[in-house]
Amino acid sequence: MSETRIHNMEKRRQRILAAARKIIAEKGMDGLTTRGLAEAAGVTAPTLYNLIGDKDAIIRMMITESVENVWERLDFESCETPLEMAEHVVETAFEQVMSDEDYFRAVSLATERVQGSFAARGDMAMDHSSAGQRSADMATAACRAAIAQGQLQGRISAETLGLEMFISYRGPMRDWAHGIISARECRRRQLRGFYLVMAADAVPEFREILLDKIEALETDCAAEAA
């Protein structure tokens, strides 16, 4: 396959995804149909299917694209400590979600419809996108750095901690998408989850820092409720 053909295929794929983002932001996930998307992107339905796949595949690709965008925006080198790395993951993802709340709410809700669209690989055989594992890898990087610096004991692997941090991120995101909690509370719960997971393997000095962080979040929550 020539480079020109590959380039043109990628341009059409990106045009399809851009059209899908627009439809979802305006009409929600129920407004996304293969036929409507093909028309909006200016391609035929067979072309859409050949380039991306069915509706579930489109959703998986969009979720993966969102996670990859967060990964590309991460700047771990600017973080002075592993804890700042962990916080940077939450804050970067939060900023992206807040840039287009309607779109990301719809995408988040779509993860519940498409099996394996936003889940790290587990012990069951099923199709997965790379989004969940990629998200866990971001947190794992912070934990690996904390182990290297002696802030975490290493009795729990960085990969296990990173997976649990991803789980603690995903739950509040789902509650926000369903309108159960505000965006601010979502961010607060995600940070608290990260701190709690790291505290499980932290050396005493680092655990105190994490507990102070958790206490500050609780104080902030109480002040808002007052």
C-alpha positions in Angstrom: 0.0 0.0 0.0 1.5 3.4 -1.0 2.2 6.1 1.4 -0.3 8.4 -0.4 -3.1 5.9 0.0 -2.3 5.4 3.7 -2.3 9.1 4.2 -5.7 9.5 2.5 -7.2 6.7 4.5 -6.0 8.4 7.7 -7.5 11.7 6.6 -10.8 10.0 6.0 -10.6 8.2 9.3 -10.0 11.5 11.1 -12.9 13.1 9.2 -15.2 10.3 10.3 -14.1 10.7 14.0 -14.5 14.5 13.8 -18.0 14.1 12.5 -18.8 11.5 15.2 -17.6 13.9 17.9 -19.9 16.6 16.5 -22.9 14.3 16.4 -22.4 13.0 19.9 -21.8 16.5 21.4 -25.1 17.7 19.8 -27.3 14.7 19.9 -25.8 12.3 22.4 -24.8 8.7 21.7 -28.3 7.7 20.6 -28.0 10.2 17.8 -25.0 8.4 16.4 -25.9 6.1 13.5 -23.7 4.5 11.0 -25.7 5.9 8.1 -25.9 9.4 9.6 -22.2 9.4 10.4 -21.3 8.3 6.9 -23.3 11.2 5.4 -21.9 13.7 7.8 -18.3 12.6 7.1 -18.9 12.5 3.3 -18.1 8.8 2.9 -20.1 5.8 2.0 -21.3 3.3 4.7 -19.0 0.6 3.3 -16.0 2.9 3.4 -16.8 3.8 7.0 -17.0 0.2 8.0 -13.8 -0.7 6.2 -11.9 2.2 7.8 -13.2 1.9 11.3 -15.9 -0.8 11.7 -19.3 -0.8 13.3 -20.8 1.6 15.8 -19.1 -0.3 18.8 -15.7 0.0 17.1 -16.3 3.7 16.5 -17.0 4.2 20.2 -14.0 2.2 21.2 -11.8 4.3 18.9 -13.2 7.6 20.3 -12.6 6.5 23.9 -9.1 5.4 23.0 -8.5 8.7 21.2 -9.6 10.6 24.3 -7.2 8.7 26.5 -4.3 9.1 24.0 -4.9 12.8 24.0 -4.5 12.9 27.8 -1.3 10.8 27.5 0.2 13.2 24.9 -0.6 16.2 27.1 1.1 14.7 30.2 4.4 16.4 31.1 5.9 14.2 33.9 9.2 15.9 33.5 7.7 19.1 34.9 6.6 17.2 38.1 9.0 17.4 41.0 7.7 14.4 42.8 5.8 11.1 42.1 2.8 12.5 44.0 2.7 15.4 41.6 2.8 12.9 38.7 -0.2 11.2 40.1 -2.1 14.5 40.6 -1.0 15.6 37.1 -2.8 12.6 35.6 -6.1 13.5 37.3 -5.8 17.2 36.5 -4.9 16.7 32.9 -7.8 14.3 32.3 -10.2 16.7 34.2 -9.2 19.6 32.0 -9.9 17.6 28.9 -13.3 16.6 30.1 -14.2 20.2 31.1 -13.2 21.4 27.6 -16.3 19.7 26.2 -18.6 18.4 28.9 -21.5 17.3 26.7 -19.2 15.2 24.5 -17.3 13.5 27.2 -20.4 12.8 29.2 -21.9 11.0 26.2 -18.7 9.1 25.6 -18.5 8.1 29.3 -22.0 6.8 29.2 -21.2 4.9 26.0 -18.5 2.9 27.9 -21.3 1.1 29.7 -22.9 0.0 26.4 -19.8 -1.3 24.7 -18.1 -4.2 26.4 -14.4 -3.7 27.0 -14.4 -0.1 25.7 -12.9 1.4 28.9 -11.6 -1.5 31.0 -8.1 -2.7 31.7 -7.5 -6.3 30.6 -8.7 -8.8 33.2 -8.9 -12.6 33.5 -11.9 -13.0 31.1 -11.5 -13.4 27.4 -13.2 -10.4 25.6 -12.4 -7.7 23.2 -10.8 -4.6 24.8 -9.8 -1.2 23.6 -6.4 0.0 24.8 -8.0 2.9 26.7 -8.4 1.3 30.1 -4.9 -0.2 30.2 -3.4 3.0 28.9 -5.1 4.9 31.7 -3.8 2.5 34.3 -0.3 2.8 32.8 -0.4 6.6 33.5 -1.0 6.0 37.2 1.5 3.0 37.2 4.2 5.4 36.0 3.7 7.6 39.1 3.8 4.6 41.4 6.9 3.2 39.8 8.7 6.5 40.4 7.5 6.5 44.0 8.9 3.0 44.6 12.2 4.0 43.0 12.4 7.0 45.4 11.5 5.0 48.4 8.1 6.7 49.1 6.3 3.4 48.4 7.5 0.2 49.9 7.1 -1.9 46.8 5.3 -4.7 48.6 2.4 -4.0 46.2 3.5 -3.8 42.6 3.3 -0.5 40.7 1.1 -2.2 38.2 -1.4 -3.4 40.8 -1.5 0.1 42.4 -1.9 1.7 39.0 -4.8 -0.6 38.2 -6.6 0.3 41.5 -6.0 4.0 40.8 -7.6 3.6 37.4 -10.6 1.9 39.1 -10.9 4.7 41.6 -10.8 7.2 38.6 -13.5 5.4 36.6 -16.1 5.2 39.3 -16.5 8.9 39.9 -16.4 9.5 36.2 -19.4 7.3 35.8 -21.3 9.0 38.6 -20.6 12.4 37.0 -21.8 11.3 33.6 -25.1 10.1 35.2 -25.5 13.5 36.9 -25.1 12.1 40.4 -22.2 14.2 41.3 -20.7 17.5 40.1 -17.6 17.8 38.1 -15.8 19.3 41.1 -16.8 16.4 43.3 -15.8 14.0 40.6 -12.3 15.4 40.6 -12.2 15.4 44.4 -13.1 11.7 44.6 -10.6 10.8 41.9 -7.8 12.5 43.8 -8.9 11.0 47.0 -8.9 7.5 45.4 -5.4 8.0 44.1 -4.2 9.1 47.6 -5.9 6.2 49.3 -4.4 3.6 46.9 -0.9 5.0 47.3 -1.3 5.1 51.1 -1.8 1.4 51.1 1.9 0.9 50.3 3.4 4.1 51.5 6.3 4.4 54.0 5.2 6.3 57.2 6.5 9.7 56.1 4.8 9.5 52.7 1.6 8.2 54.3 1.3 11.3 56.5 1.6 13.5 53.4 -1.2 11.5 51.7 -3.4 11.7 54.8 -2.9 15.4 54.9 -4.0 15.6 51.2 -7.1 13.5 52.0 -7.9 15.7 55.0 -7.6 18.8 52.9 -10.1 17.4 50.4 -12.5 16.6 53.2 -12.1 20.2 54.5 -12.8 21.6 51.1 -15.9 19.4 50.7 -17.2 20.5 54.1 -16.6 24.2 53.3 -18.6 23.9 50.1 -21.5 22.2 52.0 -21.6 24.9 54.7 
